[in-house]
Amino acid sequence: MPALNLGETSFFDGASPVTGPGLYGAQYLATYDASKFTDAAGHKVALPSQELRLFAPVTQLIYLAQPTVFGIAHPGAMVILPAVAGSSVKDGLSGAVLKSTTGLGDAVFGAFLMFDPIMGPSGPRFAQSVEFDVITPTGHYNRNAAINPGSNFVSINPFYAATFWATPEWSVSGRFHYLWNATNDAPNASLGPTARTSQTGQAFHMNLASQYQLTETWGIGLNGYYLHQVTDTRINGQSVPGRRERVFAIGPGLTVTLNKDYSIFLNAYKEFAAENRAEGDRVVLRFNAHL
């Protein structure tokens, strides 16, 4: 799988972080620690040691335009520039099976429509947006490494996001992605010497979150994500069963609203029920700013 938004966005996802037309920036600092690699049945694979650690800073720029579409939505564009600044993987076999690399990741370019919120007597009640994202193969890629900042193929990853305020203090948000992946013409060496091309299967993934605003500054909540690969991976154009990925995650979250232009989000996740991927803990610290 390419690097995906698994828990990077959470509360107020249908509207965050924008508060009106203009240029916005978001800086993400994400850590991931796993001590379990799973097979197709969700069982721990047979390796003497299993440890994966990643540190991934991500920079995002968002521009929301003033003109409206049909008088109800603002168009906009965004770019995401990810990186893997730290990467460590241990398999107990002196790295003979699993290796990792660091460097710049695959840039993501997106165009979106952010609809005007539906207002209630005490503030917004519902906000939503739609976005079409393209993940480009600009990142560093080494076919001999199991962990890469780049994927070496194009992916299409549109999504719909929405936030509903049950009360002025309590909100529920969701972001729903569909992922399509193009062919990798330099497949990972772990697929064997006869693999000339590979194509990761299509997938559905979503982020869900619920937040309660304690004060004007502080908010707390619960957040989670889910990934499910829905079609088989293909090698040399042929479907290969038993390689579909899946994972669930849930954990607590915190928001700090400094003012209408600056905010901080902290989200933690514990993964479970993983299949064909690592299962671990993720922490995401995000700074939002109206530039």
Summary of the structure (lengths in Angstrom):
residues: 291
radius of gyration: 19.5
end to end distance: 32.4
largest distance: 64.5
contacts: 976
relative contact order: 0.21
helix: 1%
strand: 59%
